[in-house]
Amino acid sequence: MNIQINNSSDDPIYLQIKNQIKAQIISGELKVGEQLPSIRFLAKELRVSMITAKRAFDELELDGFINSVQGKGNFVAVQNKELIREEYLKQIESKLQDIVELSAIAGVSNDELVEMFSSYMEGKYE
């Protein structure tokens, strides 16, 4: 598991950890049933407090991405396909918002955006 902490990020450290683990689960890099490092080990490796690592794991468990087994550790949970789809939809919406903002700055019309998107999709799936 590869996690990079960016101290200049606006996101708190626990959220950076959570988001990177979630992304690795969604991408399949972390497999269902795979054991995650202990909170203590993760905190030591990332040079963060155990409270920070625990908060990331607690939120991942609340979101259904991991299961905590008392005395055994944390494991990647079986993923709900709708939950994963929802995560991808959030990412798509965020990127679309960026596109809309950039097109407004560049003076690109809605029709031009639709045409660009259609052309891109046709080329991508041919």
N, C-alpha and C positions, 0 to 999 in steps of 0.2 A: 504494500500500500504506500503510495507516494502522496504526501501532503506538503504543500508549500505555504508557509505563513508570510503574508505581506504586511509588514508593520506600517506601511504608508497607506494601506487600504482604509476606506471609510467603514468597512464591515468589521464588527468585533471579531476577535480571534475564534471564539466558539462557533460563530456562524461560518467563518472561512473553513474550519474543520468539517462542520456539518455538511456544507455545500459540496466540498470536495469528495467526501465519502459518498454522499448521495449520488453525485455524478458518476463515480466509479461503480456504484451498484446499478444505476440505470444503464450504463454503457455495457455492463456485463463483465467488466474488469474484475469486480468482486462477485463471486458466484454464490448462489443460494446455499445456505448452510455453512459457508466459510466463516471461520472464527476470526474476529477482529482482534487487534492487539489489546491488551489490558489497558484500562484507564491510566494506571500508574506508568506502564511502559510508554504509552503514547505521549503522556505529559512529559516524561523524561526526554524522549526523542525529539519532541517539538520545542522543548524548553519553555513549557507553559505550566500553569498550575493544574493540579488534579481537578480542581473545581471547574476550570475551563473545559477540560477534556470530558468530564462527567456531564456537563451541561450539553455539549455537542451530542454525546451518546444518548442522553435522556430525550432530547428533541428528535433524534433519529428514530428512537423507539416509539415516541408519541406519533410520529408521522408514518409509522408502519414499515420502516426500512430495515430495522434490526430488531432482534429479540434478545432480551437479557435473561440468562439462565443463572439463577442464584448459585454461586460457588463454582460455576464453570466458565462464565464470560459472556461476551456479546457475539451474536452470530447474525449473518445476513439473512433476513426473513424472506419467505416466499413472497414474490411481488405480485400485487394486484395490478392487472393489466390496465385498469381504469386509472389507478393512481399514477402509473408511469405515463400514460397518455396525457393526463392532466398536467404533469410536470413538463412534458414536451410542449403542450399548448401554451403554458405560461412563458416558456422560452421563445416560442414563435411570436406571441403577442408582444413581448419586449423588443424583439428584433424588428417587428413591423412598426412599432412606435418610433424606433430609431430611423427607419426608412422614411416614414411620414415626415418626421422633423427635418431630415436631410433634404427631402424633396421640396419642402416649403422654402428652405434656405436657398436651394438651387433654382427655384421657380419652375419645378417640374409639375405638370398638371396631373390630375387624377387619371385622365385618359392615357397619358404617357406612361404613368406608373403601371397601369393595368396592362398596357401593351408590352412594356418591358418584362413584367412578370410572366405574361403568357408566352413570350418568346423564350424566356429562360426555361420555363417548364417544358415547352415543346422540345427544346434542345437537350434538356436533361434526361428525358424519358424516351428518346427516339432510339 
